[in-house]
Amino acid sequence: MEKLKGEAGARPALSRNCKGPVVKTHPPEPGRPPHAAFAPYPRGKEVELHFRMQSRHVFSTPVPLEQEYFFKPNFTTQRCIVMFKLRYVKSYFLLFILLLSLVACTPAANQPALAKIDVKDGLNREVKLDGPAKRIVSLSPSNTEILYALGAGTQMVGRDEFSDYPAEAKALPSIGGSNGKYNLEAIAALKPDLILAAEFNTPDQVKALEQLNLTVYYLKNPIDLNGLYTNLQIVGQLTGKESQADALNQSLKKRVDAVTSKLANSPAKPKVYYELDATDPSKPYTAGPGSFVDSLISQAGGQNVASGLKEAYAVISPEVLISQNPDIIILGDSAYGTTPDSIGQRPGWDVIAAVKNHQVFPFDDNLVSRPSPRLVDGLEAFAKIVHPDLFK
């Protein structure tokens, strides 16, 4: 097909470029106007842009007046219509490119700036960030769990060696933590904009990290679920996940309310002993007042037999424990080999009600020893053990 005029840059007037051959027609019938020999196309009808290879010649076939006075478009007319549409397409395309250029050239000053963050941490230190943290190193399993629960796991670049939940956290580089020792060089090499410390990290460790010009936020452990909700909001603010923190808190509170409502009409308060560590069975460690374990046992409808101790985590003597005669024993140290059968083999423990009634239960201590959203999982698990009839 021969090249259409106007595509190589020349832009002849449409009246000249679209002029077709003169067609002789029959004179109009008496009473019809002279222009009736070429009546216009019906409104809304489009010209078919299908050119057949054998129709290279210019043709124009007059249509008899008795066929509604229409005529078939000749090749030159079709060519004109195609050119006319192409010019409109080019014009719109150029306009689109111009608009994109204007958007791309908008000064950066007109773009919304990230809000700076200025908060105090658990050591009453002022911590400042230019915006939500994007490269985070977690120094504790609880902080790692919080970050992932808020959807900020992808913003982590490093974690302590005990952070094993969720499973994908284990793929992150480990920066140590065994025996309280961290690889400061490895932490600095990750170029974090935020290091999230926990309560078992010492002030000296925080100071050592600050001396490397690293930003550290010290997150205190909660002693109850209200403290957990606050921590989630804090981490949400530090990571730009405020809305996710709000949604997670609402979800957790609903689950807690469900437990509370089931326990509302139960006056029974079984006595519970929670074991943390019995490496030396004569000096078992347990959770006392001020610990979130103590708080969760109470919320689950139980009574902690160690609530009278002076410290949150302390040794309870076997004599005191036997005198307390707990109804239920929960083994938080079951992951280290302590079994319900081994409890009954300890001297004098066979007289305890929990042992005699086979109410000794292995338990995943991570649910209550890590102040993360899984504390609510721990509460639900406690409630099922303490009041199995209400949580079938």
C-alpha positions in Angstrom: 0.0 0.0 0.0 1.4 3.4 -0.9 2.5 5.7 1.9 -0.2 8.1 3.2 0.5 11.8 2.8 1.3 13.7 5.9 3.1 10.9 7.9 6.6 12.2 6.9 6.2 15.6 8.6 4.3 17.6 5.9 0.9 18.7 7.1 -1.2 19.8 4.1 -4.6 21.2 4.7 -7.3 18.6 5.0 -9.3 20.3 2.3 -6.5 19.8 -0.2 -5.3 16.4 1.0 -8.8 14.9 1.2 -10.1 16.2 -2.2 -11.3 13.2 -4.2 -12.1 12.9 -8.0 -15.1 14.6 -9.4 -18.0 12.3 -9.6 -20.8 12.8 -12.1 -24.2 12.1 -10.7 -27.7 12.2 -11.9 -29.5 15.4 -11.4 -31.8 15.5 -8.4 -35.4 14.6 -8.8 -37.8 17.5 -9.2 -38.5 19.1 -5.9 -35.3 17.9 -4.2 -32.5 20.4 -3.3 -29.3 20.4 -5.6 -27.1 19.0 -2.8 -29.3 15.9 -2.3 -27.1 13.9 -4.8 -24.6 13.4 -1.9 -26.5 13.2 1.3 -24.3 13.0 4.5 -23.5 9.8 6.3 -26.1 8.8 8.9 -25.2 10.2 12.4 -23.1 7.9 14.4 -21.9 5.7 11.5 -18.1 5.0 11.4 -16.1 4.4 8.3 -14.6 0.9 8.2 -10.8 1.2 8.1 -10.1 -2.1 6.3 -8.1 -1.6 3.1 -7.9 -4.6 0.8 -4.6 -5.0 -1.1 -6.4 -5.3 -4.4 -8.1 -2.0 -3.9 -5.1 0.2 -4.4 -6.8 2.3 -7.1 -9.0 5.3 -6.2 -12.6 4.5 -6.7 -15.8 6.2 -6.1 -19.0 4.5 -6.9 -22.1 6.8 -6.9 -25.1 5.4 -5.1 -28.4 5.9 -6.8 -30.6 8.5 -5.3 -33.3 6.1 -4.6 -30.9 4.3 -2.1 -31.2 7.0 0.6 -28.7 9.3 -1.3 -25.7 7.8 0.3 -22.3 7.3 -1.3 -19.4 5.0 -0.6 -16.2 6.7 0.6 -13.4 6.6 -1.9 -9.9 5.6 -0.9 -8.7 9.2 -0.6 -11.5 10.0 1.9 -10.6 6.9 4.0 -6.9 8.0 3.9 -7.9 11.5 5.2 -9.9 10.1 8.1 -7.0 7.9 9.2 -4.6 10.8 9.1 -7.0 13.0 11.0 -7.3 10.4 13.8 -3.5 9.8 13.9 -3.0 13.6 14.5 -5.4 13.5 17.4 -3.7 10.5 18.9 -0.3 12.2 18.6 -1.7 15.4 20.2 -3.1 13.5 23.2 0.1 11.5 23.6 2.2 14.7 23.6 -0.1 16.2 26.2 0.2 13.1 28.4 4.1 13.3 28.2 3.9 17.0 29.2 1.8 16.2 32.3 4.2 13.4 33.4 7.1 15.8 33.1 5.4 18.4 35.2 4.7 15.8 38.0 8.3 14.5 37.8 9.7 18.1 38.1 7.7 19.0 41.2 10.1 20.4 43.8 10.9 18.0 46.6 9.8 20.7 49.0 6.2 20.1 47.9 6.3 16.4 48.9 5.0 15.5 52.4 8.0 15.0 54.8 8.2 12.1 57.1 7.2 12.9 60.6 10.1 12.9 63.1 9.8 10.7 66.1 10.8 11.8 69.6 10.0 9.5 72.5 11.3 8.4 75.9 12.3 4.8 76.5 12.3 2.5 79.5 15.5 4.1 80.8 14.0 7.6 80.6 16.3 8.4 77.7 15.1 10.6 74.8 15.2 8.7 71.5 14.9 10.5 68.2 14.3 9.2 64.7 14.0 11.2 61.5 11.2 8.9 60.5 10.0 5.3 61.0 12.9 2.9 61.4 13.7 0.9 58.3 16.8 -1.1 59.4 16.1 -2.6 62.8 18.2 -5.0 65.0 16.3 -6.8 67.7 18.2 -7.8 70.9 15.5 -10.1 72.3 13.0 -12.7 71.2 10.1 -10.8 72.6 11.0 -7.7 70.5 11.4 -9.8 67.4 7.9 -11.3 67.9 6.4 -7.9 68.4 8.0 -6.6 65.2 6.7 -9.5 63.1 3.3 -9.3 64.7 3.1 -5.7 63.6 4.2 -6.5 60.1 7.6 -4.8 60.6 9.6 -8.1 60.2 10.7 -7.0 56.8 12.3 -3.9 58.3 14.6 -6.1 60.5 18.2 -6.6 59.4 19.5 -8.6 62.5 18.3 -10.5 65.6 19.7 -12.1 68.7 20.5 -15.8 68.5 17.4 -16.8 70.6 14.9 -15.2 68.3 13.3 -18.3 66.8 9.7 -17.2 66.3 8.2 -16.8 63.8 10.2 -19.3 61.8 11.2 -16.7 59.1 13.1 -14.7 61.8 15.7 -17.4 61.9 16.8 -16.5 58.4 18.1 -13.1 59.6 21.7 -12.6 60.6 22.4 -13.4 64.3 24.3 -10.8 66.3 24.8 -13.1 69.4 23.3 -12.7 72.8 24.4 -15.9 74.6 25.4 -15.2 78.1 24.5 -11.5 77.5 27.3 -11.0 75.0 26.6 -9.4 71.6 28.8 -8.9 68.6 29.0 -5.1 68.5 31.0 -5.1 65.2 28.4 -7.3 63.5 25.6 -5.0 64.8 27.4 -1.9 63.4 28.1 -3.6 60.1 24.3 -4.0 59.6 24.0 -0.2 59.7 20.8 -0.2 61.7 18.8 3.0 62.2 17.2 1.5 65.3 18.3 -1.1 67.9 15.4 -2.4 69.9 16.6 -3.6 73.3 14.7 -5.3 76.1 14.7 -5.2 79.9 17.3 -8.0 80.3 19.8 -5.9 78.3 21.9 -3.9 80.7 22.3 -0.1 80.7 26.0 -0.7 80.0 25.1 -2.6 76.9 22.9 0.3 75.7 25.8 2.7 76.4 28.3 0.7 74.5 25.9 0.7 71.4 25.4 4.4 71.8 29.2 5.0 71.7 29.1 3.5 68.2 26.7 6.3 67.2 23.8 3.8 67.1 20.2 4.6 68.1 18.9 2.3 70.8 15.4 2.2 72.3 15.1 0.3 75.6 11.6 -1.4 75.8 10.6 -2.3 79.4 8.9 -5.6 80.1 5.2 -5.3 80.9 3.9 -6.8 84.2 0.4 -7.2 82.8 -1.5 -7.1 79.5 -2.2 -3.4 79.7 1.6 -2.9 79.6 1.8 -5.2 76.6 -0.7 -3.0 74.7 1.4 0.0 75.5 4.5 -1.6 74.2 2.8 -2.6 71.0 1.8 1.1 70.5 5.4 2.2 71.1 6.9 -0.2 68.7 4.2 0.7 66.2 5.2 4.3 66.4 8.9 3.6 66.0 8.3 1.5 62.9 5.5 3.4 61.2 3.0 0.7 62.1 0.6 2.6 64.3 -2.6 1.4 62.5 -1.4 -2.2 62.7 -0.7 -1.8 66.4 -4.2 -0.4 67.0 -5.7 -3.3 65.1 -3.6 -5.9 66.9 -4.5 -4.5 70.3 -8.2 -4.6 69.4 -7.9 -8.2 68.4 -6.0 -9.2 71.5 -8.5 -7.4 73.8 -11.4 -9.3 72.2 -9.7 -12.6 73.0 -9.0 -11.5 76.6 -12.6 -10.4 77.0 -13.8 -13.8 75.8 -11.7 -15.5 78.6 -12.9 -13.0 81.2 -16.6 -13.5 80.3 -16.4 -17.3 80.6 -14.8 -16.9 84.1 -17.2 -14.3 85.3 -19.6 -16.8 87.0 -16.9 -19.2 88.4 -16.1 -18.6 92.0 -13.5 -21.4 92.1 -9.8 -20.2 92.4 -7.6 -23.3 92.1 -4.1 -22.9 93.6 -1.4 -23.0 90.9 2.4 -23.5 91.1 4.3 -22.5 88.0 7.9 -23.9 87.8 10.5 -21.9 85.8 13.6 -23.9 86.5 14.3 -27.0 88.7 17.9 -27.7 87.7 18.3 -28.2 91.4 15.0 -29.8 92.5 15.6 -28.7 96.1 15.7 -25.1 94.9 13.1 -24.6 92.2 12.6 -21.2 90.7 9.1 -19.8 90.2 7.2 -16.6 89.3 6.2 -14.4 92.1 4.3 -11.1 92.5 5.0 -8.4 89.9 5.6 -10.9 87.1 3.3 -11.2 84.2 3.1 -15.0 84.9 1.5 -14.1 88.3 -0.8 -11.7 86.5 -1.9 -14.2 83.9 -2.6 -17.0 86.5 -4.9 -14.6 88.3 -6.6 -13.6 85.0 -7.0 -17.2 84.1 -9.0 -17.8 87.3 -6.3 -19.2 89.4 -4.3 -18.3 92.6 -0.5 -18.3 92.4 1.0 -20.0 95.4 4.1 -17.9 95.0 2.3 -14.6 95.2 3.6 -14.2 98.8 7.2 -14.2 97.8 9.2 -10.9 97.9 10.5 -11.0 94.3 9.1 -11.5 90.9 11.3 -14.4 90.1 12.7 -16.3 93.1 13.4 -19.7 94.7 10.6 -21.3 96.6 11.5 -23.9 99.2 9.9 -27.4 98.8 8.6 -27.1 102.4 6.7 -23.9 101.6 5.4 -25.4 98.4 4.2 -28.6 100.1 2.5 -26.6 102.8 0.7 -24.5 100.1 -0.5 -27.8 98.5 -1.2 -26.5 95.0 -4.1 -28.0 93.0 -2.3 -27.6 89.7 1.4 -27.7 88.8 2.4 -26.1 85.4 5.9 -27.1 84.2 7.4 -24.1 82.3 10.7 -26.1 82.3 9.3 -29.1 80.5 11.4 -28.1 77.4 14.5 -29.0 79.6 13.4 -32.5 80.5 11.2 -32.0 83.5 8.2 -34.4 83.2 5.0 -34.9 85.3 6.4 -38.3 86.4 9.6 -36.8 87.6 7.7 -34.4 89.9 6.2 -37.2 91.8 9.7 -38.7 92.4 10.9 -35.6 94.3 11.1 -36.2 98.1 7.8 -35.2 99.8 6.1 -34.0 96.6 4.0 -37.1 96.3 1.6 -35.7 99.0 0.8 -32.6 96.9 -2.8 -32.6 95.6 -1.7 -31.8 92.0 0.6 -34.9 92.0 -2.0 -37.2 93.6 -4.8 -36.0 91.2 -2.5 -36.1 88.1 -2.9 -32.4 87.6 0.7 -31.7 86.5 1.0 -30.2 83.0 3.9 -29.6 80.6 3.8 -26.1 79.2 5.5 -24.0 76.5 7.2 -21.3 78.6 7.8 -19.1 75.6 4.1 -18.2 75.7 4.5 -16.4 79.1 8.2 -15.7 79.4 8.4 -13.5 76.3 6.3 -10.3 76.7 5.0 -10.4 73.2 1.4 -10.8 71.7 1.7 -14.5 72.5 1.0 -13.6 76.1 -2.6 -13.8 75.2 -2.0 -17.3 73.9 -0.5 -18.0 77.3 -3.6 -16.6 79.1 -5.9 -18.9 77.0 -3.7 -21.9 77.7 -3.7 -21.2 81.4 -7.5 -20.8 81.4 -7.9 -24.2 79.8 -5.7 -25.8 82.4 -7.1 -24.1 85.4 -10.8 -24.3 84.3 -11.0 -27.1 81.7 -14.8 -27.4 82.2 -15.3 -23.8 80.9 -12.9 -24.0 78.0 -13.6 -27.3 76.3 
